[in-house]
Amino acid sequence: MSEKGEPAMSDRAVYLYHYYESSRGPFRNLSELDPGEASQVLESIRQGGEVMAARRPEGYMERRRELETMARSLFIAKGGKPQRTVPHYMVVGACEWLGSWYKEPASVRKRISDFPPDTLSFTYGDMFPTFSPRVQDLREYRGQLYTYKEILQLIDKYGLPQEWNKDGSKGPERYIEVQVWADVKV
């Protein structure tokens, strides 16, 4: 039982969600493209209008690639066995806010047991603010990458960010990001 008297996360079925633009399809990964192609896709998204991805700043892909390389190294150091060079992204539990990122949102829901545990790493919040030098609130999960067992302990301690920080007023964490280092069957 958690401190709140609720069943611990490890006692409940855990689902992972992937949100995407329905017209583009799931698990389309910019990091798999060469830099020129990724820039073209980002530019077409920017010109596509009022969606969250259209507001990504210049330098986004370079920083993303840095973070993915760092996350992969940290994960391997913790015993992870990535099957991919770059991860696919999911979140722990449903997050209504992520649906608002898209004109025509869609999602895929998978049981966490559908994946070998040594192919999943986690950040408590999105990887960008988790590893940002600009976020200096000294929360214990800043700058940290977690294994499945480790993230369950953190969830039991703090809960899911999408439950306690729905509007983002309590910090940058709005969900728990899952870096899926394996191919995903839809």
Secondary structure, 3 states (H helix, E strand, C coil): CCCCCCCCHHHCCCEEEEEEECCCCCCCCHHHCCHHHHHHHHHHHHHCCCCHHHHCCCCHHHHHHHHHHHHHHHHHHCCCCCCCCCCEEEEECCCHHHHCCCCCEEEEEEEHHHCCHHHEEEECCCHHHHCCCCCCCCCCCCCCCECHHHHHHHHHHHCCHHHHCCCCCCCCCCCCEEEECCCCCC
